Amino acid sequence: MALALMPFATATTISYANGIFMVALAVPILGEKVGWIRWSAALIGFAGVLIVMGLGRDAFSWVTVLPLAAAAGYALTGVLAPLIDRDVPTPLMNLYSNTVSMTGAAILVMALGGYSPILSFSDFGWIVLMGSFGGTAVLLMIFSFRMAEQSDLAPFNYFGIPMAFGLGWLFYGETPWQDLFPGSILIIVGGLLIVWRERMLKK
């Protein structure tokens, strides 16, 4: 919904708050120990998210809450993945979760009356590509969620911010500099600070 209602790079950048939510949720759900440096880094990143959302500015819109809610849900998915028995194959987990998602999507379509047939082969092709890339990405993420601590994985989400800006410019001609900066810088700084802290702890 957010991608349809706001610039691609802005919506995507806000969705990178999932790293912050992962750090926060890993404590009560997985019992991970998160020190004050990682908490500080998460807060710096969240401050960047609020700036990108435009909170307190005239340009603020409640639409920006949509990718933030998506980030929270996505983070919860990652935190819950390690709780499943490791004997369960990851592709099978992915199949089950996709089945639940498909069922939920079908219910939403019927409830909201938003169904429309595919009108062209090009539309069908884009849908196939979306499903292929998205499905592969989710499968790889579930693998990583089960193999490493969530608070360790969180920082790597932030590296997608410059990619989102580049893709938004390439495909849609969007250059939302005012929306993304300086908030996106804070998000990246928060992520890099967590990476630095993890390396120091391992040493």
VENTA-V664477 format. One record per residue. N is the residue number from 1. RES is the residue in three letters. PHI is phi in whole degrees, 0 to 359 (* if undefined). PSI is psi in degrees with one decimal (999 if undefined). Layout:
# VENTA-V664477
n->[N/N]
res->[RES/RES]
phi->[PHI/PHI]
psi->[PSI/PSI]
This chain:
# VENTA-V664477
n->[1/2/3/4/5/6/7/8/9/10/11/12/13/14/15/16/17/18/19/20/21/22/23/24/25/26/27/28/29/30/31/32/33/34/35/36/37/38/39/40/41/42/43/44/45/46/47/48/49/50/51/52/53/54/55/56/57/58/59/60/61/62/63/64/65/66/67/68/69/70/71/72/73/74/75/76/77/78/79/80/81/82/83/84/85/86/87/88/89/90/91/92/93/94/95/96/97/98/99/100/101/102/103/104/105/106/107/108/109/110/111/112/113/114/115/116/117/118/119/120/121/122/123/124/125/126/127/128/129/130/131/132/133/134/135/136/137/138/139/140/141/142/143/144/145/146/147/148/149/150/151/152/153/154/155/156/157/158/159/160/161/162/163/164/165/166/167/168/169/170/171/172/173/174/175/176/177/178/179/180/181/182/183/184/185/186/187/188/189/190/191/192/193/194/195/196/197/198/199/200/201/202/203]
res->[MET/ALA/LEU/ALA/LEU/MET/PRO/PHE/ALA/THR/ALA/THR/THR/ILE/SER/TYR/ALA/ASN/GLY/ILE/PHE/MET/VAL/ALA/LEU/ALA/VAL/PRO/ILE/LEU/GLY/GLU/LYS/VAL/GLY/TRP/ILE/ARG/TRP/SER/ALA/ALA/LEU/ILE/GLY/PHE/ALA/GLY/VAL/LEU/ILE/VAL/MET/GLY/LEU/GLY/ARG/ASP/ALA/PHE/SER/TRP/VAL/THR/VAL/LEU/PRO/LEU/ALA/ALA/ALA/ALA/GLY/TYR/ALA/LEU/THR/GLY/VAL/LEU/ALA/PRO/LEU/ILE/ASP/ARG/ASP/VAL/PRO/THR/PRO/LEU/MET/ASN/LEU/TYR/SER/ASN/THR/VAL/SER/MET/THR/GLY/ALA/ALA/ILE/LEU/VAL/MET/ALA/LEU/GLY/GLY/TYR/SER/PRO/ILE/LEU/SER/PHE/SER/ASP/PHE/GLY/TRP/ILE/VAL/LEU/MET/GLY/SER/PHE/GLY/GLY/THR/ALA/VAL/LEU/LEU/MET/ILE/PHE/SER/PHE/ARG/MET/ALA/GLU/GLN/SER/ASP/LEU/ALA/PRO/PHE/ASN/TYR/PHE/GLY/ILE/PRO/MET/ALA/PHE/GLY/LEU/GLY/TRP/LEU/PHE/TYR/GLY/GLU/THR/PRO/TRP/GLN/ASP/LEU/PHE/PRO/GLY/SER/ILE/LEU/ILE/ILE/VAL/GLY/GLY/LEU/LEU/ILE/VAL/TRP/ARG/GLU/ARG/MET/LEU/LYS/LYS]
phi->[*/295/297/277/247/213/304/304/296/294/299/293/297/298/294/286/292/300/297/292/296/297/299/291/284/294/289/284/271/258/72/288/264/240/280/291/291/291/296/297/297/296/292/298/298/292/299/297/298/297/294/297/294/82/299/91/256/295/282/296/225/293/299/292/286/300/293/291/295/297/297/296/295/294/296/297/300/294/288/282/304/293/284/281/310/292/285/284/300/299/301/292/302/297/298/297/294/293/296/296/297/297/297/298/296/297/296/298/299/292/288/262/64/261/286/212/289/287/264/211/293/294/298/298/298/296/295/297/296/301/296/293/295/295/296/295/298/296/299/296/294/296/304/293/299/276/257/219/289/297/293/281/282/309/299/292/299/293/289/281/297/297/294/296/296/296/292/297/289/292/269/238/67/266/224/281/304/296/284/273/242/269/304/296/296/296/298/294/299/300/294/294/295/293/300/300/297/296/291/295/295/292/292]
psi->[-41.1/-41.2/-26.8/-18.6/-8.9/166.0/142.7/-50.2/-38.1/-48.0/-42.7/-40.9/-43.3/-36.1/-17.1/3.9/-9.3/-30.2/-38.0/-44.3/-35.0/-43.6/-43.9/-42.8/-25.4/-22.8/-57.5/-28.8/-44.3/-8.9/22.1/149.0/120.7/119.1/178.7/-25.3/-44.7/-35.4/-42.3/-41.7/-40.6/-39.7/-37.2/-45.3/-40.0/-35.5/-39.3/-39.5/-43.9/-36.4/-43.9/-37.0/-20.6/23.7/125.9/-5.8/161.4/-25.9/-5.0/137.5/145.5/-13.0/-30.0/-13.4/-24.4/-53.4/-25.4/-42.3/-38.3/-39.4/-41.9/-43.5/-40.6/-39.3/-40.5/-36.3/-45.3/-36.9/-33.0/-24.2/-43.5/-15.5/-17.3/141.8/131.1/-13.7/-17.5/122.1/139.0/-43.0/-34.3/-41.1/-43.4/-40.5/-45.8/-45.5/-37.0/-34.8/-42.6/-42.1/-43.0/-41.1/-45.0/-40.3/-40.9/-40.3/-42.8/-41.9/-45.2/-38.4/-36.3/-5.8/35.4/12.0/139.1/143.3/157.2/124.2/-15.3/159.8/-31.4/-41.1/-41.8/-41.4/-42.8/-38.7/-41.1/-43.1/-43.2/-46.3/-40.0/-51.0/-45.9/-44.0/-41.6/-42.0/-44.8/-40.9/-44.7/-37.9/-39.8/-39.8/-48.7/-37.5/-33.3/-15.2/-16.7/163.6/143.1/-38.0/-22.7/-34.3/-27.1/-44.3/-30.6/-18.9/-33.5/-22.0/-11.4/-10.8/-52.0/-30.4/-39.9/-41.5/-44.2/-42.7/-37.8/-39.3/-40.9/-45.8/-31.6/-3.2/26.0/134.3/69.9/62.1/-44.5/-33.4/-35.3/-26.3/139.4/4.4/-43.0/-31.3/-42.5/-38.6/-45.5/-41.6/-43.7/-41.9/-44.2/-32.5/-38.1/-41.4/-46.1/-43.3/-41.8/-38.4/-37.4/-40.9/-39.0/-34.5/999]
